[in-house]
Amino acid sequence: MPESENPVPENPVPENPVPENPVPENAVPENAAPGHVMKEEGKFPRGLVIRLFAYLIAGHLFAAFLYLLFEMGARG
């Protein structure tokens, strides 16, 4: 097959080249104060804690209501 009909180029260029030195997602910005450490990594967002607490309370109240219904139904 002649070279002009070759469907695959010899040096294909990737569609999404990866940079040689990618910046990590958790990199500290250049304008951050020295010694600055984010303390939010170990904490849950406040809204999540409130929702979790509300769902736990609501779930237990619903389970108690179902238990009451079954107890009342068993008594006849």
VENVENDA-V913779 format. One record per residue. N is the residue number from 1. RES is the residue in three letters. PHI is phi in radians with two decimals (NA if undefined). OMEGA is omega in degrees with one decimal (none if undefined). D_CENTER is the distance of its C-alpha to the mean C-alpha in whole Angstrom. Layout:
{{N;RES;PHI;OMEGA;D_CENTER} {N;RES;PHI;OMEGA;D_CENTER}}
This chain:
{{1;MET;NA;-179.6;52} {2;PRO;-1.21;-177.4;52} {3;GLU;-1.12;-178.0;50} {4;SER;-1.21;-179.0;50} {5;GLU;-1.73;-179.1;48} {6;ASN;-1.23;-175.8;45} {7;PRO;-1.32;-177.4;42} {8;VAL;-1.84;177.7;40} {9;PRO;-1.22;-177.0;40} {10;GLU;-1.25;179.7;41} {11;ASN;-2.11;-178.6;38} {12;PRO;-1.22;178.4;35} {13;VAL;-1.68;179.5;33} {14;PRO;-1.14;-178.2;29} {15;GLU;-1.20;-179.5;27} {16;ASN;-2.12;-179.0;24} {17;PRO;-1.19;178.9;26} {18;VAL;-1.61;178.4;23} {19;PRO;-1.12;-176.9;25} {20;GLU;-1.16;-179.7;27} {21;ASN;-2.14;-179.6;25} {22;PRO;-1.20;179.3;21} {23;VAL;-1.47;178.2;20} {24;PRO;-1.14;-176.7;17} {25;GLU;-1.13;-176.4;14} {26;ASN;-1.73;-179.1;14} {27;ALA;-1.25;178.6;18} {28;VAL;-1.41;179.3;20} {29;PRO;-1.10;-176.1;22} {30;GLU;-1.14;-176.8;26} {31;ASN;-1.55;179.0;27} {32;ALA;-1.30;179.7;25} {33;ALA;-1.17;179.1;28} {34;PRO;-1.13;179.8;29} {35;GLY;1.44;-179.8;27} {36;HIS;-1.31;179.9;24} {37;VAL;-2.20;178.0;21} {38;MET;-1.30;-179.0;18} {39;LYS;-1.75;-175.9;18} {40;GLU;-1.46;-174.9;15} {41;GLU;-1.13;-176.0;13} {42;GLY;-1.57;-176.6;15} {43;LYS;-1.91;172.7;15} {44;PHE;-1.48;174.2;13} {45;PRO;-1.09;-174.7;13} {46;ARG;-1.06;179.8;16} {47;GLY;-1.06;179.3;16} {48;LEU;-1.17;179.7;13} {49;VAL;-1.13;-179.9;16} {50;ILE;-1.12;179.0;19} {51;ARG;-1.11;179.7;17} {52;LEU;-1.06;178.6;17} {53;PHE;-1.09;-179.8;20} {54;ALA;-1.11;-179.9;22} {55;TYR;-1.16;178.5;20} {56;LEU;-1.14;178.7;22} {57;ILE;-1.11;-179.5;25} {58;ALA;-1.10;179.3;25} {59;GLY;-1.14;178.8;24} {60;HIS;-1.23;176.5;27} {61;LEU;-1.13;178.0;29} {62;PHE;-1.15;178.0;29} {63;ALA;-1.12;177.7;30} {64;ALA;-1.14;177.7;33} {65;PHE;-1.11;177.5;34} {66;LEU;-1.11;178.0;34} {67;TYR;-1.06;177.5;36} {68;LEU;-1.07;179.1;38} {69;LEU;-1.09;179.7;39} {70;PHE;-1.18;178.2;39} {71;GLU;-1.14;178.8;42} {72;MET;-1.17;179.2;44} {73;GLY;-1.21;-178.5;44} {74;ALA;-1.27;-179.5;45} {75;ARG;-1.39;169.2;48} {76;GLY;1.83;none;49}}
